[in-house]
Amino acid sequence: MKWSDNTTLTIVIIGAINWLLVGIFRFDLVAFLFGNLSWLSRIIYTLVGLCGLYLISMYGRIRSS
């Protein structure tokens, strides 16, 4: 895997863990650490979303290999 694939996968896994905490414990780790919808937490949420969209391309790369 390329460096960018590993980085984006790590960011998406961190985002998934945050959603797990929200779903089970109603605890938003990003909001706790950086503030509830502060500019920094919004950047983090956007970054996780963009990384998720980037990883959609893995389906095509996996199928072609």
Backbone bond lengths (Angstrom), bond angles and torsions (degrees), N, CA, C in turn:
res aa  C-N    CA-C-N  psi(-1)  N-CA   C-N-CA  omega(-1)  CA-C   N-CA-C  phi
1 M - - - 1.456 - - 1.526 109.88 -
2 K 1.290 114.19 149.29 1.450 119.54 177.85 1.522 109.95 -76.36
3 W 1.327 115.46 163.09 1.459 121.36 178.49 1.522 110.95 -59.16
4 S 1.317 117.21 -41.06 1.458 120.39 -179.01 1.524 111.52 -65.85
5 D 1.332 117.08 -35.71 1.464 120.06 177.30 1.523 110.83 -64.61
6 N 1.313 116.65 -44.65 1.469 120.31 179.22 1.521 111.73 -63.81
7 T 1.319 116.54 -41.56 1.463 120.40 -179.72 1.517 111.29 -65.29
8 T 1.327 116.72 -47.44 1.462 119.18 -178.96 1.526 111.15 -66.87
9 L 1.318 117.81 -36.82 1.459 120.35 177.29 1.522 110.84 -63.66
10 T 1.312 117.96 -40.34 1.468 121.94 177.58 1.518 111.17 -63.12
11 I 1.331 117.34 -43.25 1.463 121.16 179.73 1.526 110.72 -64.75
12 V 1.323 117.24 -40.98 1.464 120.26 179.39 1.533 110.63 -67.81
13 I 1.309 118.42 -36.84 1.469 120.98 176.80 1.521 110.39 -64.28
14 I 1.327 117.54 -41.56 1.467 120.46 176.48 1.520 110.27 -61.96
15 G 1.327 116.79 -41.48 1.460 120.51 176.60 1.523 112.13 -63.39
16 A 1.330 116.79 -38.38 1.463 120.64 178.40 1.527 110.94 -66.11
17 I 1.319 117.03 -38.57 1.466 120.26 176.58 1.524 110.27 -64.24
18 N 1.324 117.05 -39.06 1.466 120.14 176.90 1.526 110.65 -61.63
19 W 1.335 117.36 -43.64 1.469 119.88 178.37 1.518 111.79 -66.90
20 L 1.327 117.75 -32.66 1.462 120.94 174.63 1.527 110.57 -62.00
21 L 1.330 115.94 -43.94 1.464 120.17 177.73 1.524 111.36 -64.07
22 V 1.328 116.71 -38.78 1.467 120.10 177.73 1.522 109.94 -65.16
23 G 1.312 117.63 -43.69 1.451 121.48 -176.73 1.522 113.91 -68.78
24 I 1.313 116.92 -39.34 1.466 120.09 -175.91 1.524 112.00 -88.67
25 F 1.321 116.98 -46.25 1.463 121.09 -171.39 1.529 114.14 -111.30
26 R 1.349 117.68 -1.65 1.468 121.81 -173.88 1.535 111.09 54.50
27 F 1.330 114.91 41.27 1.461 121.97 -179.38 1.522 108.33 -122.28
28 D 1.319 116.80 114.11 1.459 122.67 179.13 1.529 108.12 -95.42
29 L 1.321 116.23 104.21 1.466 121.45 -175.95 1.521 111.65 -64.04
30 V 1.324 117.56 -39.47 1.469 120.66 -179.88 1.522 110.29 -63.81
31 A 1.332 116.65 -45.36 1.464 119.94 178.44 1.521 110.99 -65.31
32 F 1.322 117.27 -35.81 1.467 121.17 178.81 1.526 110.87 -65.12
33 L 1.333 116.19 -42.58 1.468 119.88 -176.05 1.529 112.96 -79.20
34 F 1.344 117.31 -37.18 1.455 119.79 -170.30 1.522 114.43 -118.98
35 G 1.321 117.98 0.44 1.460 120.84 179.22 1.512 111.24 101.54
36 N 1.317 115.54 149.75 1.458 121.21 -177.73 1.528 109.62 -74.54
37 L 1.323 115.49 106.47 1.465 124.51 -178.58 1.525 113.52 54.90
38 S 1.323 115.52 38.66 1.461 119.44 170.43 1.528 107.77 -73.23
39 W 1.305 117.51 171.62 1.469 119.82 -178.98 1.526 110.24 -62.98
40 L 1.332 117.91 -34.47 1.461 120.48 -179.25 1.530 111.15 -70.93
41 S 1.324 117.61 -42.61 1.464 119.13 178.79 1.530 110.84 -67.21
42 R 1.331 117.95 -34.13 1.465 120.43 177.11 1.525 110.81 -66.33
43 I 1.325 117.02 -36.34 1.470 120.70 175.91 1.527 109.87 -64.21
44 I 1.328 117.10 -42.29 1.464 120.62 -179.94 1.524 110.48 -64.72
45 Y 1.346 117.57 -45.30 1.460 120.17 177.83 1.533 110.91 -60.88
46 T 1.314 117.25 -40.86 1.461 121.20 178.76 1.521 111.10 -65.28
47 L 1.323 116.94 -41.87 1.459 121.55 178.86 1.527 111.15 -62.23
48 V 1.325 117.10 -43.40 1.467 120.51 178.04 1.529 110.13 -62.38
49 G 1.324 117.33 -43.41 1.459 120.70 178.96 1.512 112.63 -63.63
50 L 1.321 117.13 -43.64 1.470 120.30 178.59 1.522 111.50 -64.75
51 C 1.321 116.86 -38.20 1.465 119.87 177.59 1.526 110.42 -65.26
52 G 1.326 116.89 -38.37 1.455 120.21 176.50 1.519 111.81 -61.96
53 L 1.330 116.01 -42.67 1.465 119.68 177.52 1.523 111.42 -64.72
54 Y 1.328 116.91 -38.44 1.464 120.65 177.95 1.528 110.75 -62.70
55 L 1.328 116.64 -38.95 1.457 119.69 -176.63 1.524 112.83 -71.35
56 I 1.311 117.93 -13.48 1.470 119.71 173.53 1.524 109.93 -59.70
57 S 1.328 116.83 -31.21 1.476 119.91 179.16 1.526 112.31 -65.30
58 M 1.339 117.88 -16.39 1.466 119.98 179.20 1.518 110.95 -65.05
59 Y 1.341 117.58 -29.66 1.469 119.23 179.16 1.528 110.55 -60.05
60 G 1.294 117.26 -44.04 1.461 120.19 178.42 1.510 112.55 -67.51
61 R 1.317 117.26 -38.46 1.465 120.49 -179.69 1.526 111.72 -71.03
62 I 1.340 117.07 -34.89 1.460 120.13 178.59 1.531 109.89 -69.08
63 R 1.330 115.73 -42.04 1.469 120.65 -178.51 1.529 110.81 -65.52
64 S 1.331 117.54 -35.78 1.468 120.24 -176.90 1.522 112.86 -78.76
65 S 1.315 118.03 -16.27 1.480 118.44 -178.47 1.492 113.09 -95.04
